Amino acid sequence: MTLALIPLHGSPIRSKIRNCGLFRTATAFFFIANDGLSIIENVGELGVKLPAFLVRVLEKLKDTSEQTGKDDNDTKGDGE
C-alpha cells in the first residue's frame, strides 16, 4: 500500500514543474548561448574577421573566466 502512495505524493510537485516553462526555457537559452559562443570563437580562430565589439566581448568573457578559475584554485589551498 505504501508503494502506491509514493507516486501520488510526487505528482503535485511534478505537475507544477511541468506547467512552468521557466526551467525548459532557461535550459534552452543556456545551451543556445553556449553553442553560439563556441561557434563564434571557432570562426574567429579560422581567421574570419569578427566585428570589434564582438572581439571585445569575447575577450572580456575569457578574462572573466580565467580570473574565476584562478580564484577557485586559490580558495582550494586554504582548506588544506
C-alpha positions as CSV (number, residue, x, y, z in Angstrom):
1,M,0.0,0.0,0.0
2,T,2.9,2.4,0.8
3,L,4.4,1.9,-2.7
4,A,1.1,3.0,-4.2
5,L,1.1,6.3,-2.3
6,I,4.7,7.4,-3.4
7,P,3.7,8.2,-7.0
8,L,0.7,10.2,-5.7
9,H,2.8,12.2,-3.3
10,G,5.3,13.2,-6.1
11,S,2.7,14.1,-8.7
12,P,1.7,17.6,-7.4
13,I,5.4,18.7,-7.5
14,R,5.9,17.2,-10.9
15,S,2.8,18.9,-12.3
16,K,3.9,22.3,-11.0
17,I,7.3,22.0,-12.6
18,R,5.9,20.6,-15.8
19,N,3.5,23.5,-16.2
20,C,6.2,26.1,-15.6
21,G,8.2,26.6,-18.8
22,L,10.8,28.6,-16.9
23,F,13.2,25.7,-16.4
24,R,12.8,24.5,-20.0
25,T,13.3,28.0,-21.4
26,A,16.3,28.7,-19.2
27,T,17.9,25.4,-20.2
28,A,17.3,26.0,-23.9
29,F,18.8,29.5,-23.7
30,F,21.9,28.2,-21.8
31,F,22.6,25.6,-24.5
32,I,21.9,28.0,-27.4
33,A,24.2,30.7,-25.9
34,N,26.9,28.2,-25.1
35,D,27.0,26.7,-28.6
36,G,26.7,30.1,-30.2
37,L,29.7,31.4,-28.3
38,S,31.7,28.3,-29.2
39,I,30.8,28.7,-32.9
40,I,31.8,32.4,-32.9
41,E,35.1,31.6,-31.2
42,N,35.9,28.8,-33.7
43,V,35.1,31.1,-36.6
44,G,37.4,33.7,-35.2
45,E,40.2,31.1,-34.9
46,L,39.8,30.2,-38.5
47,G,40.8,33.7,-39.4
48,V,37.4,35.2,-40.2
49,K,37.2,38.9,-39.3
50,L,34.8,39.5,-36.4
51,P,33.3,42.9,-35.5
52,A,35.3,44.8,-33.0
53,F,32.6,44.8,-30.4
54,L,32.2,41.0,-30.6
55,V,36.0,40.6,-30.1
56,R,35.9,42.8,-27.1
57,V,33.0,40.9,-25.6
58,L,34.7,37.5,-26.2
59,E,38.0,38.8,-24.6
60,K,36.1,40.1,-21.6
61,L,34.4,36.7,-21.2
62,K,37.7,34.9,-21.5
63,D,39.4,37.2,-18.9
64,T,36.5,36.8,-16.5
65,S,36.6,33.0,-16.9
66,E,40.3,32.9,-16.4
67,Q,40.0,35.1,-13.3
68,T,37.3,32.9,-11.9
69,G,39.4,29.9,-12.4
70,K,42.3,31.5,-10.6
71,D,40.1,32.5,-7.7
72,D,38.8,28.9,-7.4
73,N,42.3,27.5,-7.4
74,D,43.3,30.0,-4.7
75,T,40.4,29.0,-2.4
76,K,41.1,25.3,-2.7
77,G,44.5,25.7,-1.0
78,D,43.1,27.5,2.0
79,G,41.3,24.4,3.5
80,E,44.4,22.2,3.5
